[in-house]
Amino acid sequence: MALLELDAVSKIFSQRRGGRAVQAVAGVSLAVGRGETLGLVGESGCGKSTLARLALKLVDVTDGRVRFDGVDVTGFASRRMLPIRRRLQAVFQDPLASLNARMTIAEVMREPFDTHGLKLGAGLEPRIRELLSFVGLENIDIQKLPGQFSGGQLQRIAIARALALEPEIIVADEPTSALDPSIQAQIVNLMLQIQRKRGISYLIISHDLDVIGHVADRIAVMYLGTIIEQGTADEIMQRPLHPYTQALLSAAPTLAARRQVGWKRIMLTGDPPNPADVPSGCRFHPRCHLARDICREKVPPLRAMPGTGQMVACHLAPEETARAGGEVGRARRGLAVAS
Amino acid sequence: MILSVRDFAIGFQREGQNLVAVDGISFDVEAGETFVIIGESGSGKSLTGMSIAGLQPPTAFVSGSIRFKDREMLKRPDAELRKLRGPEIGLIYQDPLSSLNPVWPVGDQIAETLVAHGLAGRAEARKRAVEMLERVRIPDPRRVASAYPHEISGGMRQRAMIAMALAAGPSLLIADEPTTALDVTIKAQMLELLAELKHEMALTIILITHDMGVVAEVADRILVLYAGRIAEVGPADSIMLQPSHPYTAALMTSAMISQTPAKQELNAIVGGAPGLGAFPAGCRFHPRCPRAQNDCKAVEPPRRKFGVVELACHHPIEAAMSLTAARS
């Protein structure tokens, strides 16, 4: 049984002042198993952060069900959610914004215990120290305010805080995106290390395919509120079958590949789509170089590809996309080796 | 040579202390090249870029020399600097809204730069603004010219900002993190556009960024800045693919996640970059450096030639080693 399960969830935000309603998430189903990392990839406005908030029950679904460890929590009010929240924690992109700037680190760290009525007494400070040293912050002054720490240190503090109640799963929304490159690698290592030691699950949401490809067991690709491709990390990184996934992967190849003359990426034309103005048929068709009549007319269902567990929402997959997918995957690996 | 920076330093006074942010750096930029300044938060990369355009914070103290086309830019009166920004130096930023005025139609703003510099009359300037929008591949440039910044998409705004920076025909474009806030597919479009414009308009580009992927695609030469000092400067191929300075090597490995087998520990450097006023003695990178020895703690490494690059490191990585280090 999956630990966290989203079953055909949708979220519609109705705009004020008579504006049009925006469907940020449109019938998405995802499941994260125990000890597993599911990576969710997509660009701005695709609905991935809304999906994270639905999974965390920070906003309510418009339609569909959210289940945690087999229990349908869709209608749970915050009091009934409290015991679930201990087991389901979050880490966000900007640690400075997600930690209260006026609270000392000691106060930030004790808050989860207070919220859940856990009285540790004299055991509190050693526990906080233990958590901080677990994330590599042995000797920090916990009476300081968040503003006195670097971005990398703050993200470690946010992770330590998320671990305080020994959750079974952490939902991390762009956990490395706001950090300097040399710090990103440290946070990736820390998250991997936590999983090895504690066996927790992750739902990691990012626009960074390199990070997702490195940490995830399975990957789901989101476009304009829907999942357009899903599979194991190997399948997605080595043979993406949806033209959008292919464009994403080819947009950011290896450094060595990028320096080679004559290397060419799959270029998407046009702006990222607007969730308030969803195209007919396949939502990706206005930017797709393969698009034809059926793509403009009929919504492609997410369906299993023959012989693999890979799921793709494209009328033309795999027949017309497999070859390009293989090339994109090889370009990522092959060119790197050739350097 | 279009730009020559010598012993440039910039800093701030805080609570009676002089805090030096950029500490005596020298480099040249050749006409027609794309020169990339790489650095993380606090390295001084943006301060350096802004100072080249004469836009350093008014509270800063500066020393040394920045010569652009044989004009000294430091301590030049503001009125004269303003005359250079536009016709000689164009600037683009991470956030287009910081350079576009929200209550003015996009086309009028572009036209205004031409009028202000006496390069065209009103009517002519309007026409050229539309041409400029077309030049940055904006479909339907006439409509966009009469739109307000909030009425067009983020990608269009980015293009409009580039159009404005280039309208008066500068020879040097300074781009400070121009793609950092963009999605990968839009970033790709932006890089292609900049490459085309560079060619069409014979631009010299100084790009300031921490995005190694972007650097790899456009750089001719690279300067790596760490805690206000130059770590390494030289041809892009050698800096990216065979870094000699341990800091550069660490940056490149961080950017090569896809070459580490999935789920394995990445080759990360420890700690974080030091903040202003907290730069360590000796080599400023030594507390984070896997190769540091005693001399690194005590003696600041002088800048010297090392193969095809110039670097400041007591124990640089030899070329053959750096390739394997970068791959491992």
HADDOCK unambig.tbl for C-alpha pairs under 7 A between the chains (distance, minus, plus):
assign (segid A and resid 43 and name CA) (segid B and resid 183 and name CA) 5.84 0.50 0.50
assign (segid A and resid 44 and name CA) (segid B and resid 183 and name CA) 6.67 0.50 0.50
assign (segid A and resid 180 and name CA) (segid B and resid 40 and name CA) 5.89 0.50 0.50
assign (segid A and resid 180 and name CA) (segid B and resid 41 and name CA) 6.86 0.50 0.50
assign (segid A and resid 181 and name CA) (segid B and resid 251 and name CA) 6.64 0.50 0.50
assign (segid A and resid 181 and name CA) (segid B and resid 254 and name CA) 6.06 0.50 0.50
assign (segid A and resid 181 and name CA) (segid B and resid 255 and name CA) 7.00 0.50 0.50
assign (segid A and resid 182 and name CA) (segid B and resid 251 and name CA) 5.92 0.50 0.50
assign (segid A and resid 182 and name CA) (segid B and resid 254 and name CA) 5.88 0.50 0.50
assign (segid A and resid 182 and name CA) (segid B and resid 268 and name CA) 6.50 0.50 0.50
assign (segid A and resid 182 and name CA) (segid B and resid 269 and name CA) 6.48 0.50 0.50
assign (segid A and resid 183 and name CA) (segid B and resid 272 and name CA) 6.87 0.50 0.50
assign (segid A and resid 185 and name CA) (segid B and resid 254 and name CA) 5.76 0.50 0.50
assign (segid A and resid 185 and name CA) (segid B and resid 266 and name CA) 6.13 0.50 0.50
assign (segid A and resid 185 and name CA) (segid B and resid 268 and name CA) 5.41 0.50 0.50
assign (segid A and resid 186 and name CA) (segid B and resid 268 and name CA) 5.69 0.50 0.50
assign (segid A and resid 189 and name CA) (segid B and resid 265 and name CA) 5.49 0.50 0.50
assign (segid A and resid 189 and name CA) (segid B and resid 266 and name CA) 6.26 0.50 0.50
assign (segid A and resid 192 and name CA) (segid B and resid 263 and name CA) 6.76 0.50 0.50
assign (segid A and resid 210 and name CA) (segid B and resid 257 and name CA) 6.00 0.50 0.50
assign (segid A and resid 210 and name CA) (segid B and resid 258 and name CA) 5.62 0.50 0.50
assign (segid A and resid 211 and name CA) (segid B and resid 257 and name CA) 6.91 0.50 0.50
assign (segid A and resid 214 and name CA) (segid B and resid 257 and name CA) 6.92 0.50 0.50
assign (segid A and resid 214 and name CA) (segid B and resid 258 and name CA) 6.78 0.50 0.50
assign (segid A and resid 214 and name CA) (segid B and resid 262 and name CA) 4.48 0.50 0.50
assign (segid A and resid 214 and name CA) (segid B and resid 263 and name CA) 5.52 0.50 0.50
assign (segid A and resid 215 and name CA) (segid B and resid 262 and name CA) 6.44 0.50 0.50
assign (segid A and resid 215 and name CA) (segid B and resid 263 and name CA) 5.22 0.50 0.50
assign (segid A and resid 248 and name CA) (segid B and resid 184 and name CA) 6.88 0.50 0.50
assign (segid A and resid 248 and name CA) (segid B and resid 185 and name CA) 6.49 0.50 0.50
assign (segid A and resid 251 and name CA) (segid B and resid 184 and name CA) 6.15 0.50 0.50
assign (segid A and resid 251 and name CA) (segid B and resid 185 and name CA) 6.04 0.50 0.50
assign (segid A and resid 251 and name CA) (segid B and resid 188 and name CA) 6.22 0.50 0.50
assign (segid A and resid 252 and name CA) (segid B and resid 184 and name CA) 6.99 0.50 0.50
assign (segid A and resid 252 and name CA) (segid B and resid 213 and name CA) 7.00 0.50 0.50
assign (segid A and resid 254 and name CA) (segid B and resid 256 and name CA) 6.65 0.50 0.50
assign (segid A and resid 255 and name CA) (segid B and resid 213 and name CA) 5.93 0.50 0.50
assign (segid A and resid 255 and name CA) (segid B and resid 216 and name CA) 5.69 0.50 0.50
assign (segid A and resid 258 and name CA) (segid B and resid 216 and name CA) 5.75 0.50 0.50
assign (segid A and resid 258 and name CA) (segid B and resid 217 and name CA) 5.26 0.50 0.50
assign (segid A and resid 259 and name CA) (segid B and resid 216 and name CA) 5.62 0.50 0.50
assign (segid A and resid 259 and name CA) (segid B and resid 217 and name CA) 5.75 0.50 0.50
assign (segid A and resid 268 and name CA) (segid B and resid 185 and name CA) 6.52 0.50 0.50
assign (segid A and resid 271 and name CA) (segid B and resid 155 and name CA) 6.58 0.50 0.50
